[in-house]
Amino acid sequence: MSRIKYYYDPKTCKYERYTKSKWDILLGVLGFLSLSSIFAVGILMVFSYYFDSPKELMLKQENEELKLYYEMMEKEVSHLNEMMTDLKDRDDNLYRVIFESEPIPSSIRDAGYGGSDRFRELKEKGLQQEDLIMDVMNKVGKLKKQMYIQSLSYDELAEKALNKEEYWASIPAIQPIHNEDLKRLASGYGMRIHPILKVRKMHTGIDFSAPKGTPIYATGDGVVEEVKTEFGGYGKSVTIDHGFGFETRYGHMNEFNVRRGQNVKRGDQIGTVGNTGSSTAPHVHYEVIKDGRTINPVHYFFKDLEPTEFDKILELASKENQSLS
């Protein structure tokens, strides 16, 4: 119960009872509400400073989860980069060596990804963790480009693998005549005494001596490019295009068993041994041509010779004797 207040009235010389006006009551209520509001705001500020609201707690938990996901993504990207590096090493140092392909230059494999405007939309949003997001996006983008280049490399190698069977079938890998005892190799590749001029001259093939009419065989799959007859030089000769830069030439033949444009397989008879052209005895002059230049045919006799036989024929072909043509 509130106390009753009095005041002294000089006019009546008495103490009169004090009564509040409506204005006084209104001011009192407003003052109380203002003071209460200020106090409440102060308490709220102190509470929010030391204690998190439910929404802030939820955001903090979400941020922690996002950081955890980012760290996991960083580890995964690093792991994928390690796997990509291993694939590149195998590709350059194993697969491309097997299929005789040049390694892909690092300037192509490790080229930059996109330009500065690639992530313009992310930059315009003003993200709080922009640097972290941009770093991951750039790493993922670079990894995607490396994977694309690697896929192109595998496509190329797959095509080469499909062609490899054709390559090994086409390469001139046997001797042009039967030579089981290895005694028919008369003269090898290199500087030899010319049988007519009697001077040392480059001998661009190998001479196999054999009786007239001995079968001559194609040493690899291919297409007969030329069937030619001339009075000097190679006399009657056949040239086969094996593809992949390989050609073979068979000179001083007696008869032809093929025609120009005919497809032949390794081991098919293409003619017989003769003594035509600039020849001093029945034999076949055999040449292997790679990319337009003659090479030593003996290095390709690996299909029909044992290792010891191959060593023996290398020794025979290296002797500087007189050629037969």
Wavefront OBJ file of the C-alpha trace (Angstrom):
o trace
v 0.000 0.000 0.000
v 1.505 3.302 -1.152
v 2.048 6.056 1.363
v -0.223 9.090 1.384
v 1.632 12.325 0.708
v 0.731 15.794 2.019
v 1.835 19.298 1.231
v 1.457 22.622 3.119
v -0.986 25.095 1.568
v -0.058 28.690 2.579
v -3.478 29.943 1.637
v -5.348 27.740 4.044
v -2.436 27.371 6.444
v -3.155 23.617 6.420
v -1.562 20.408 5.157
v -3.515 19.234 2.170
v -3.464 15.725 0.710
v -1.299 15.438 -2.472
v -2.948 13.832 -5.509
v -1.099 13.014 -8.814
v -2.284 14.430 -12.085
v -2.646 12.335 -15.232
v 0.419 14.040 -16.726
v 2.527 13.075 -13.717
v 1.322 9.509 -14.018
v 2.148 9.431 -17.764
v 5.646 10.848 -17.198
v 6.272 8.317 -14.476
v 5.206 5.418 -16.660
v 7.321 6.664 -19.566
v 10.342 7.092 -17.352
v 9.944 3.609 -15.930
v 9.591 2.064 -19.374
v 12.639 3.962 -20.670
v 14.761 2.891 -17.735
v 13.560 -0.688 -18.088
v 14.341 -0.716 -21.793
v 17.838 0.627 -21.233
v 18.430 -1.964 -18.558
v 17.076 -4.741 -20.727
v 19.269 -3.719 -23.684
v 22.311 -3.662 -21.425
v 21.548 -7.115 -20.097
v 21.012 -8.386 -23.657
v 24.331 -6.939 -24.848
v 26.207 -8.470 -21.929
v 24.492 -11.826 -22.516
v 25.153 -11.822 -26.269
v 28.798 -10.931 -25.654
v 29.420 -13.902 -23.391
v 26.843 -16.359 -24.746
v 25.931 -17.384 -28.345
v 22.427 -17.358 -29.602
v 20.930 -20.589 -31.073
v 21.329 -19.174 -34.579
v 24.964 -18.251 -33.949
v 25.614 -21.693 -32.518
v 24.105 -23.255 -35.631
v 26.202 -21.036 -37.949
v 29.376 -21.832 -36.035
v 28.651 -25.539 -36.281
v 27.965 -25.147 -40.007
v 31.270 -23.286 -40.474
v 33.143 -26.041 -38.677
v 31.527 -28.614 -40.944
v 32.415 -26.589 -44.043
v 36.036 -26.326 -42.909
v 36.094 -30.075 -42.350
v 34.657 -30.672 -45.837
v 37.227 -28.282 -47.317
v 40.103 -30.118 -45.624
v 38.719 -33.440 -46.872
v 38.414 -32.011 -50.398
v 41.989 -30.711 -50.220
v 43.218 -34.190 -49.285
v 41.200 -35.792 -52.083
v 42.515 -33.295 -54.653
v 46.085 -33.926 -53.462
v 45.516 -37.681 -53.706
v 44.090 -37.314 -57.226
v 47.102 -35.209 -58.224
v 49.422 -37.965 -57.002
v 47.466 -40.530 -59.030
v 47.566 -38.222 -62.058
v 51.340 -37.846 -61.704
v 51.716 -41.632 -61.589
v 49.570 -42.011 -64.728
v 51.651 -39.382 -66.538
v 54.906 -41.108 -65.574
v 53.625 -44.481 -66.769
v 52.314 -42.946 -69.956
v 55.567 -41.168 -70.847
v 58.076 -43.739 -69.593
v 56.303 -47.024 -70.271
v 53.340 -47.005 -72.637
v 54.754 -44.441 -75.054
v 58.121 -46.200 -75.058
v 56.439 -49.512 -75.939
v 54.460 -47.935 -78.776
v 57.399 -45.785 -79.930
v 55.639 -42.462 -79.339
v 57.172 -39.206 -78.175
v 56.277 -38.173 -74.576
v 53.736 -35.374 -74.213
v 55.629 -32.144 -73.355
v 55.203 -30.885 -69.805
v 54.305 -27.470 -71.233
v 51.101 -29.079 -72.551
v 50.412 -31.361 -69.581
v 50.931 -28.638 -66.944
v 49.456 -25.692 -68.853
v 47.345 -23.167 -66.940
v 43.603 -23.565 -66.596
v 41.388 -20.836 -68.040
v 41.781 -17.101 -67.537
v 41.283 -14.549 -64.789
v 37.559 -14.168 -65.625
v 36.717 -17.844 -65.260
v 35.421 -17.368 -61.699
v 34.179 -13.808 -62.076
v 30.733 -14.695 -60.655
v 32.285 -16.037 -57.463
v 34.402 -12.906 -57.073
v 31.413 -10.621 -57.572
v 29.544 -12.334 -54.727
v 32.213 -11.204 -52.241
v 32.458 -14.511 -50.414
v 34.063 -14.585 -46.977
v 36.252 -17.588 -47.847
v 36.916 -16.510 -51.428
v 40.637 -17.418 -51.385
v 39.982 -20.958 -50.139
v 37.211 -21.558 -52.660
v 39.217 -20.109 -55.562
v 42.237 -22.219 -54.640
v 40.228 -25.453 -54.689
v 38.404 -24.503 -57.897
v 41.695 -23.773 -59.677
v 43.214 -27.071 -58.535
v 40.145 -29.027 -59.633
v 40.088 -27.176 -62.973
v 43.759 -27.906 -63.648
v 43.248 -31.548 -62.714
v 40.288 -31.784 -65.121
v 42.435 -30.431 -67.949
v 45.241 -32.899 -67.184
v 42.712 -35.744 -67.175
v 41.405 -34.585 -70.553
v 44.929 -34.523 -72.024
v 45.612 -37.962 -70.535
v 42.421 -39.337 -72.082
v 43.557 -38.046 -75.490
v 46.908 -39.748 -74.942
v 45.197 -43.058 -74.177
v 43.040 -42.681 -77.296
v 46.214 -42.245 -79.340
v 47.896 -45.255 -77.701
v 44.760 -47.377 -78.175
v 44.861 -46.623 -81.880
v 48.546 -47.523 -81.995
v 47.829 -50.765 -80.133
v 45.230 -51.697 -82.742
v 47.764 -50.942 -85.469
v 50.576 -52.796 -83.688
v 49.417 -56.204 -84.913
v 49.426 -54.887 -88.464
v 52.845 -53.315 -87.819
v 54.453 -56.580 -86.662
v 52.906 -58.432 -89.594
v 54.212 -55.841 -92.064
v 57.735 -55.399 -90.790
v 60.282 -57.354 -92.957
v 61.296 -59.930 -90.356
v 62.464 -63.042 -92.253
v 65.087 -63.935 -94.858
v 63.884 -63.799 -98.485
v 64.966 -67.404 -99.228
v 65.270 -70.580 -97.185
v 68.653 -70.491 -95.465
v 68.526 -73.127 -92.728
v 72.274 -73.770 -92.646
v 73.097 -70.004 -92.974
v 75.485 -70.759 -95.868
v 73.639 -68.804 -98.540
v 74.545 -65.330 -97.247
v 77.226 -64.292 -99.718
v 77.750 -60.612 -98.978
v 76.493 -58.222 -96.344
v 75.465 -54.570 -96.098
v 78.130 -51.861 -96.178
v 81.372 -51.130 -98.037
v 82.197 -54.107 -100.275
v 84.354 -54.893 -103.339
v 82.257 -54.362 -106.462
v 82.404 -57.560 -108.595
v 82.768 -55.653 -111.879
v 84.497 -52.399 -110.953
v 86.773 -54.105 -108.383
v 86.682 -51.079 -106.054
v 85.202 -50.634 -102.581
v 81.678 -49.376 -102.988
v 78.613 -49.073 -100.808
v 76.546 -52.263 -100.978
v 72.987 -51.248 -100.080
v 71.631 -54.732 -99.393
v 72.471 -58.375 -98.724
v 73.258 -61.003 -101.383
v 71.938 -64.537 -100.930
v 73.472 -67.015 -103.379
v 71.190 -69.830 -104.513
v 70.574 -71.976 -107.598
v 68.529 -70.459 -110.374
v 64.801 -71.027 -109.779
v 65.044 -71.046 -105.940
v 61.814 -69.513 -104.520
v 61.970 -65.948 -103.163
v 59.500 -64.993 -100.443
v 57.998 -61.693 -99.250
v 59.521 -60.887 -95.884
v 56.462 -59.040 -94.570
v 52.853 -58.160 -95.407
v 52.464 -55.400 -97.953
v 51.498 -54.273 -101.446
v 53.628 -54.868 -104.519
v 54.732 -51.375 -105.496
v 56.888 -52.168 -108.521
v 57.602 -55.101 -110.852
v 60.472 -53.976 -113.037
v 62.774 -55.360 -115.722
v 66.009 -53.647 -116.823
v 69.107 -54.869 -118.649
v 71.561 -53.541 -116.070
v 71.275 -52.681 -112.404
v 68.835 -54.928 -110.520
v 67.694 -56.754 -113.663
v 64.307 -58.229 -112.845
v 63.229 -56.792 -109.483
v 60.208 -56.483 -107.212
v 59.601 -53.708 -104.680
v 57.041 -54.177 -101.868
v 55.573 -51.356 -99.795
v 54.956 -52.658 -96.265
v 53.631 -49.413 -94.800
v 54.948 -47.761 -91.649
v 57.833 -46.377 -93.739
v 59.170 -49.833 -94.737
v 59.901 -51.066 -98.264
v 61.811 -54.133 -99.486
v 63.495 -54.703 -102.850
v 64.390 -58.071 -104.418
v 66.823 -57.902 -107.354
v 68.298 -60.125 -110.115
v 65.233 -62.394 -110.197
v 64.509 -64.962 -112.873
v 60.697 -65.028 -112.828
v 57.886 -63.008 -111.224
v 55.007 -64.556 -109.282
v 53.274 -61.246 -108.470
v 51.950 -58.193 -110.263
v 51.946 -54.503 -109.372
v 49.269 -53.585 -106.796
v 48.913 -57.144 -105.496
v 48.575 -57.706 -101.739
v 51.065 -60.201 -100.330
v 51.573 -61.838 -96.954
v 54.840 -62.691 -95.250
v 56.050 -65.980 -96.716
v 54.220 -65.657 -100.039
v 56.390 -66.584 -103.022
v 56.962 -63.508 -105.192
v 59.402 -64.993 -107.705
v 62.551 -67.059 -108.194
v 66.299 -66.524 -107.988
v 67.982 -65.512 -111.237
v 71.114 -63.931 -112.679
v 69.681 -60.867 -114.421
v 71.031 -57.305 -114.533
v 74.488 -56.502 -113.180
v 74.943 -59.918 -111.587
v 77.957 -62.256 -111.627
v 76.205 -65.380 -110.296
v 72.680 -66.592 -109.484
v 71.532 -64.822 -106.308
v 68.940 -62.448 -104.885
v 69.972 -58.957 -103.842
v 67.738 -58.017 -100.901
v 67.268 -54.475 -99.561
v 65.292 -52.985 -96.666
v 64.351 -49.323 -97.033
v 63.055 -47.298 -94.076
v 61.695 -43.790 -94.663
v 63.470 -43.592 -98.028
v 66.906 -44.750 -96.816
v 68.454 -48.213 -97.069
v 69.277 -49.911 -93.759
v 71.033 -53.142 -92.857
v 68.483 -55.937 -93.463
v 70.274 -58.360 -91.144
v 68.950 -56.523 -88.106
v 65.426 -57.591 -89.053
v 66.020 -61.335 -89.310
v 64.477 -62.055 -85.922
v 61.372 -64.005 -86.969
v 63.021 -67.148 -88.359
v 66.321 -67.298 -86.443
v 67.305 -68.522 -82.998
v 69.558 -66.208 -80.930
v 72.663 -68.265 -81.746
v 71.758 -68.287 -85.454
v 71.184 -64.553 -85.387
v 74.652 -64.015 -83.869
v 76.137 -66.239 -86.565
v 74.467 -64.401 -89.440
v 75.560 -61.051 -87.962
v 79.131 -62.342 -88.048
v 78.799 -63.526 -91.656
v 77.208 -60.272 -92.815
v 79.982 -58.197 -91.247
v 82.762 -59.713 -93.395
v 84.069 -57.294 -96.034
v 84.155 -59.561 -99.071
v 83.136 -59.143 -102.685
v 79.474 -58.648 -103.457
v 77.688 -60.510 -106.269
v 76.139 -57.359 -107.765
l 1 2 3 4 5 6 7 8 9 10 11 12 13 14 15 16 17 18 19 20 21 22 23 24 25 26 27 28 29 30 31 32 33 34 35 36 37 38 39 40 41 42 43 44 45 46 47 48 49 50 51 52 53 54 55 56 57 58 59 60 61 62 63 64 65 66 67 68 69 70 71 72 73 74 75 76 77 78 79 80 81 82 83 84 85 86 87 88 89 90 91 92 93 94 95 96 97 98 99 100 101 102 103 104 105 106 107 108 109 110 111 112 113 114 115 116 117 118 119 120 121 122 123 124 125 126 127 128 129 130 131 132 133 134 135 136 137 138 139 140 141 142 143 144 145 146 147 148 149 150 151 152 153 154 155 156 157 158 159 160 161 162 163 164 165 166 167 168 169 170 171 172 173 174 175 176 177 178 179 180 181 182 183 184 185 186 187 188 189 190 191 192 193 194 195 196 197 198 199 200 201 202 203 204 205 206 207 208 209 210 211 212 213 214 215 216 217 218 219 220 221 222 223 224 225 226 227 228 229 230 231 232 233 234 235 236 237 238 239 240 241 242 243 244 245 246 247 248 249 250 251 252 253 254 255 256 257 258 259 260 261 262 263 264 265 266 267 268 269 270 271 272 273 274 275 276 277 278 279 280 281 282 283 284 285 286 287 288 289 290 291 292 293 294 295 296 297 298 299 300 301 302 303 304 305 306 307 308 309 310 311 312 313 314 315 316 317 318 319 320 321 322 323 324 325
